Structures are given as C-alpha cells and as structure tokens.
Amino acid sequence: MEHEIRPSALNPKSSVEIISEPRGVVLIIGPWNAPFILVFQPLLAAIAAGNCVIIKPSEMTPHVSNVIAEVIDAVFAPEVVKVIEGGVPETTTLLELPFDHIFFTGSPPVGKIVMGAAAKNLTSVTLELGGKSPMIIDYDANLEKAADTVMHKKTMNAGQVCICPDYLLIPKSREAEFLKLAKKSVDEMYYSTGKFNGADSTRIVNKRNFDRLKGLFDDAVSKGAKVALGGTFDEKTLKIEPTILTNVSPDSKIMQEEIFGPILPVMNYTDLSEVVAYINKHSKPLGLYFFSNVKKNIDMVVSQTSSGGVTINETELQAMDSSIPFGGVNGSGIGAYHGIYGFKEFSHQKSVLYDNDKGVNKFMYPPYAGKLEKVKEMGASLFEMPA
C-alpha cells in the first residue's frame, strides 16, 4: 500500500511517497475474556499488513485455545501463522524472543510485564488494556435508556469485558428512579419467570476470579456500601446475580481496581466539575460513557477528560465501529486498531523521496555569506504542511 504526497518547498522538484511495509514477525497474546475474537481480530489486521504471526492464546480458556490451534493449523502454513499453547512459562519464553511487534490484550499489570520484555529488544507494542471506565448520568438524561444500557452491558459476559462500564456517577436526586428502572430492566432480562435465569447469564471464568469479586463486594459492604440489587454469589456455578451497590466509599477496593464482573458501584455528584476532577485523578480509562442532552455538558466532559474512546448516550459503541480507531491511552493501553487502523498498526510507514533534480542544489553548502535574506524570503513556505 502506498500513496504520494506533495513535497515541501525544500525539495520542490522531488517526488515523495509513503510505503506501508509489514513490521515482520508479530506475537499476538490473547486474553481469556473474549478468547476467540480478540485473537482473530488483530490476526486479520496483521495478516492483511503482510506479517507472519505467532499466537499465544490464554491458558485460562483451554478449550477455546484448542479450537484456535485447530483452525490455524488447518488454514495457515506454520511458517506464516503458528499457535503456541501453554501457560506462563511458554509466554515468558516467547517474550524473550526478538519479535518485530507484540500485540497484547489483557490487564495493566501484565501489560507492564509485556512492555518491559519488549523494551529489552526495542520491540514495538500494541497494548489493549482496560481500567475503570466510568458511566456518567446527567441531570437531564433519559434514565430508562441509561438503566437498560448499563444493566445489559454490565451483565453481558458477566461484566467480563474490558470496555464495560465499571462504575456509575449520578446525581443523588436521580438515584432512586434509576434504581427502580435498573431493577425493571434486570427483571425483564434475567427474572422473567420470577427466578434468576442462570442459563442467560455467563459464569465467572474461574474460582480465583469469583473469589476476587466476592472479596471486592464484601470489602465495599464492610465500608458502608448498601446492596440495592442482587448480591447473590453462587460458588457452585460461579455465577453472580446482577448487583448494584450504593453509598460506595471511594476508598473501597472495588473503586481501586477494575471490577470485571456484574457488580455496579454507584456514587453521587452535585456538579459535573466534581465528575471531571474525580476521573482525572485516576488512570485514564479505556472507555467513557456520558448520558446527557446538553451540548455544553457533553463538550465539557469530552474536552476535559482523557480516555481511549467515548460514547454519548450509549456504551461500548466506540469499540464496535470499524471506521474509527479503538485503543487505550497511557494506563488503558498503547496504540489502536480496527479497520484501516489495524492495518496501519501492524505496518511501518516508510517514507521514500525521489530527487528529480538532475543538478546539485548547493544553496545549503558553505559559504553562507549573503544567503540569510534568501532564507527569510522562503519564510514559512519551507515548513508548510503538505496538502
């Protein structure tokens, strides 16, 4: 893939093009929460850009890992795409190799390990991480839509989604009505027969994560949080009923780490400036969701906060449109992909300049006496941005 651009005033007779070339051999490390799609999405982009790929699926979802290996072995020659299954030892060994690029989807703590390993070989990275993505409800927002949206997204895959709304910020005056609508939404989705329909609810991936979520819940309650909805944990099935906590302390553990489960902490605010200050005090989230119909409020939140992406009056849609880049910023990730942006992420943009002047322009050669006025005449055109 290549395209021509206009040369600068410094080389007016030259022609310039940018060539997208493959980065080389890419390592893709997949996550456990969406173990199939979050391997094949970056794989498609890497292959489209002309790379060879080694895939390391998550060991926490071994059945999916086996399926990925079977599909890849049936479709690709091993020298083009190869799957390496296993756990931490296999991943550690792979990270010691001098790959040309590493694409990792997972948690910020493991992202730091991947980035540290990549630094030893000066390998470029794409880190798709997560973080505590806030959902904000304005004073004028459509509460019914907001309640339906957050309870659907918070319970989809049992909240085990990196772009899932992590916590809710709402004016105290609107909290009671929101809770009423949230319960109605949850009842329609999971309690249509009067009992919890576990068949429509995803289990937590393993006992360790189940226990972690129960620990976050217990800690929040011990610090004064009230159970407004749910709160039932089934250790046998590893399923958690949709849960909402109110009166949540900012100091509780559930507000310090990404939840990754169907538990929604709710905190109150009086003025949007408090919301902006709270968000900016913490690591930049992967997603930010704001329900509002007031343009100046939307502009304020969008312009005064930083996040990987934003959806207004819905959630997660910024990650589902392939015409826009998806990725995090700082603590929530490095780099972006989806659509053409995935092709660019797995490519090196190589600039090529062809000097078409048959002579030698010695204006920049010494001696320099008398050339200052000519430089002034050239002025800003020397630094003119290409069209």
QUIUR-V649409 format. One line per field, one symbol per residue. phi: phi as a letter, one per 40 degrees, with the letter a starting at -180 (. if undefined). psi: psi as a letter, one per 20 degrees, with the letter a starting at -180 (. if undefined). burial: # if it has 24 or more other C-alpha atoms within 12 Angstrom, else .. A space follows every 50 residues. Layout:
phi=???
psi=???
burial=???
This chain:
phi=.aacbcccccbcccbbabbcbcchbbbbbccccbccccbccccdcccdcg ccbbbbccccbcccdccdccccccbbcccbbbbbcibcdccccccccccc abbbbicdccdcccccccccbfccbbbbbahcccbbbccbcccccccdcc ccccbcffgcbcbcdcabbacdcbccccccccccccdccbbccgbccccc bcccdaccccccccccccccccchcbccaggcbbcccfbbcdbbbbfccc ccccbbbccgacbbcbbbabbccccdcccccbccccbbbbbabbdccccc cccbbbacabbbgabgcccbbccbcbicafccibgaagfcccdcccbbcc cbbbcccccbcccccccbdgccccccccfcccbcccc
psi=pqqqrprrhhmhjrqqqppoqqhdpppooqrihmhghjghghggggghij rqpppnrpiimhghgggggggghhhqqhigppporabgggggghiiqmrh qpoppbqgghhhgghgghhhjlpqqponbcanoqppprhjqnhggggggh hghhipkkjmphjqphrppqqhiigghghghgggghghgikhjiqpnhhj pqqqhrhghghgghgggggghhjiqpoiqcjppohgikqpqpppprkpph iqhijhqpglrlpoppqqrgqhhhgggggiirqprhqpppoqjoghgghg gghjrprhrqppkaqihiiioiiqqprapdhjrprqapbhhgghhjqpop pppoojohapojhiqqqipiighhghhhcihhjppq.
burial=......#..#.........#################.############# ###########..###.##..#........######....#..##.#.## ########.###.##.##....#################.########## #####################..##..##.###.###.##.......#.. #####...##.###.######...#########....############# .####.#############..#..##.##..###########....##.. ##..###############.....########################.. .....................................
